[in-house]
């Protein structure tokens, strides 16, 4: 079973995403906003894909405040985790933001909150999941 790591500081959003992904997608779900834990899970290969909230209010890494863009940059710059698909999730979906966020972070895709079409949400994640040969 594939595992989605949800990096989200809003517990309600995290719960909604978890429910949709486990019920509709049949996926295993982990959730944290602890940056150290995100890095450990990613480096240990314990997640097949990451859903990354862009604006993490409380996330700190090595004493510095970091957001989802910065964490994505760190994961994409690390040889061990650079191939891990990352989807940015944000409520700040203004025209041009998508391209900006994707370019800035190196993320693989982008989803706007709130998620209205649950099936499309699951399909978007499934499309980026690594396929077993």
N, C-alpha and C positions, 0 to 999 in steps of 0.2 A: 504494500500500500504506500502510495506517495505521501510525502509530508509537506505541508505548507507552513512556513513560519510567518506569523502575523506580528509585525512590529508596529504597534499602535498604542497611543497613550490614552485613548478614550475607551474605557471598559465596555461601554454599550456597543460601540462600533465593532470592537474585537469579538464580542459575543455574537453579534449579528453575522459577521463574516464567518466565524467558526461554525455556526449553525448551518448557514447556506452551504459551505464547503464540505462539511461532513455529511449532511443529509442529501444534498443534490449531487455533490461531486464524489462522494464516497472516499474523501481524502482524510488523512490523519492531520490534525491541526495542533500547532504549538503556538503559544503567545508570550511575548515579552516586550518590554520597552527598555530593558537593561542592555546597554550597548555591549558590555563585556560578554553577556550571555549570547547575544546575537552573533558576535564574532566566534565564540566557542562552538555554537551549534553549526554555524556555516563551515568553519574549519574542520570540524569532526565529520562533516558530510551527513549530518542528521536532518537536513532539510533539502528538499528537491527544488523548492522555489520559495522566494520571499515576497510577501506583500509589505511594502514599506510606506508608512505614513510619512508625508513630506514634512509636516510641522509637528515635531515631537517636542512637547513643552518641557519635559523634565529630564531628557536624556543627556547624560554627561559621560564623556570618555576621556580618560587621562586628565581629569581636572577641567576639561573644556566642555562647554555647552555645544552639543551637536544636533543637527536635524537629519531628516531622512536622506537628504541630498548628500550630505557629508558622509554618512554611514555607507551609502551606496557607493560613493567614490572610493572609500577605504576597501570595501569588499571587491570592487572591480579592479583595484590596483594590486590586490594580493593574488599571487599566482595560484594559491590553493583554492581561492573562492571566485576567481574572475569569470569562470564559466557558469556560475550559479545564476539562473534567471531571476531578475528582480523586477517587480512591478510596483511603480510608485502609485500611491493612493493619496488623493488630495481633494479638499473641498474648495480649494482656490483655483477653480477651473475657468480662468479668463482666457480669451482668445490669445494664442501665442504662448501661453504658459506651458502647454504640453511639450512643444518643441524645445522650449527653453529648459525645462526640467530634465527632459530626456538627454539633451546635449550636455548640460551641466553635470549630470550625475553618472551618465553612462548606463542608465537603467534600460531594460529591454522593452518595457511597455508602461502604460499609464492608465489608471482608472479614476474616474471622478466619483466623489461622494456627494450626496448619498447614492448608494447602489439601488437603482430602481428595478432594473431588469436582472433578476437573479440568475436566470439561465445564461444570459449573455456574460455575466460576471464569471460564472463557472467555466463557460466555454473559453473565455479569454485566458484564464489561468491554465486550463487543460492544454490549450494550444502551445503554451510555452514550456510545459512539463517535459523533461527529457523522456524519450521513449526507450523502453527496454528492448534490446535486440534479441 
